[in-house]
């Protein structure tokens, strides 16, 4: 099975983002909605999940399962992404506003890539 470019980019994106979650969790703390408990632990846990899924997407035997896990992760965090963007609108932090809103439409191509991976692509 040949690894599709979209799956490769999704895997590399997860690996990079996961590494940042683990190395610099403070980057994500301002985006965390107040209703999410244990911010640091959630950030670290999501970093581990992204790394595991990224590696799974790269390996043919685990690609389909990692694809479904990626779909679940992306859909699971989308409501939190919406909440983060809404919360950011109430701040004076322009970079936070731009970053949280800009990431919303970027979720769809990632979900499409994850779905492609469920087919082993």
C-alpha positions as MATLAB code, in Angstrom:
seq = 'XXXXXXXXXXXXXXXXXXXXXXXXXXXXXXXXXXXXXXXXXXXXXXXXXXXXXXXXXXXXXXXXXXXXXXXXXXXXXXXXXXXXXXXXXXXXXXXXXXXXXXXXXXXXXXXXXXXXXXXXX';
ca = [
       0.000    0.000    0.000;
       1.313    3.405   -0.977;
       1.057    6.147    1.601;
      -1.059    8.995    0.226;
       0.378   12.484    0.507;
      -2.575   13.640    2.650;
      -2.031   10.770    5.088;
       1.686   11.535    5.236;
       0.985   15.220    5.963;
      -1.568   14.307    8.628;
       0.910   11.930   10.266;
       3.695   14.506   10.193;
       1.316   17.163   11.500;
       0.296   14.930   14.396;
       3.919   14.073   15.158;
       4.957   17.725   15.129;
       1.973   18.956   17.104;
       2.289   16.090   19.573;
       5.943   16.935   20.141;
       5.056   20.573   20.835;
       2.304   19.460   23.226;
       4.900   17.495   25.195;
       7.853   19.886   24.962;
       5.989   23.170   25.401;
       2.553   22.523   26.903;
       2.332   26.149   28.018;
       1.793   27.104   24.351;
      -1.626   25.425   24.494;
      -2.716   26.523   27.969;
      -4.254   29.870   26.903;
      -6.461   27.992   24.417;
      -7.872   25.594   26.985;
     -11.510   26.232   27.857;
     -12.105   26.826   31.555;
     -14.500   23.871   31.749;
     -11.754   21.382   30.827;
     -10.190   19.999   34.023;
      -6.490   19.347   34.504;
      -5.296   21.482   31.595;
      -1.664   20.364   31.670;
      -2.575   16.679   31.843;
      -5.072   16.993   28.975;
      -2.473   18.794   26.860;
       0.151   16.144   27.565;
      -2.323   13.311   26.961;
      -3.414   14.770   23.644;
       0.244   15.117   22.669;
       0.833   11.434   23.359;
      -2.321   10.537   21.402;
      -1.184   12.607   18.427;
       2.232   10.952   18.401;
       0.754    7.453   18.665;
      -1.733    8.188   15.879;
       0.936    9.813   13.707;
       3.156    6.757   14.000;
       0.176    4.491   13.401;
      -0.696    6.346   10.201;
       2.810    5.766    8.854;
       2.783    2.003    9.425;
       0.663   -0.017    6.945;
      -0.478   -2.625    9.515;
      -1.911    0.058   11.821;
      -2.931    2.709    9.275;
      -6.646    1.865    9.191;
      -7.004    1.775   12.954;
      -4.943    4.955   13.312;
      -7.146    6.532   10.638;
     -10.266    5.844   12.691;
      -8.497    7.047   15.834;
      -7.516   10.217   13.988;
     -11.099   10.804   12.863;
     -12.272   10.343   16.462;
      -9.599   12.681   17.827;
     -10.282   15.396   15.263;
     -14.064   15.229   15.709;
     -13.697   14.971   19.476;
     -11.620   18.117   19.782;
     -13.631   20.184   17.290;
     -16.209   21.381   19.862;
     -13.312   22.375   22.117;
     -11.749   24.236   19.171;
     -15.021   26.126   18.682;
     -15.125   26.959   22.384;
     -11.503   28.090   22.304;
     -12.236   30.425   19.398;
     -15.285   31.817   21.179;
     -13.289   32.319   24.392;
     -10.485   34.011   22.460;
     -12.914   36.561   21.040;
     -13.393   37.880   24.561;
      -9.692   38.682   24.999;
      -7.403   41.456   23.798;
      -4.928   38.884   22.425;
      -5.095   39.302   18.646;
      -2.704   36.425   17.953;
      -4.838   34.083   20.059;
      -7.979   35.216   18.226;
      -6.403   34.681   14.819;
      -4.854   31.345   15.761;
      -7.974   29.834   17.250;
     -10.241   30.941   14.396;
      -7.754   30.039   11.642;
      -7.480   26.472   12.854;
     -11.214   25.773   12.458;
     -11.415   25.368    8.646;
      -8.140   23.440    8.721;
      -9.871   20.598   10.517;
     -11.856   19.460    7.451;
      -8.859   18.503    5.254;
      -7.409   16.675    8.242;
     -10.640   14.687    8.719;
     -10.648   13.865    4.985;
      -7.049   12.634    5.233;
      -7.919   10.531    8.278;
     -10.879    9.017    6.433;
      -8.604    8.185    3.497;
      -6.291    6.404    5.925;
      -9.207    4.218    7.135;
      -9.210    2.739    3.633;
      -5.531    1.987    3.986;
      -4.600    4.846    1.621;
];
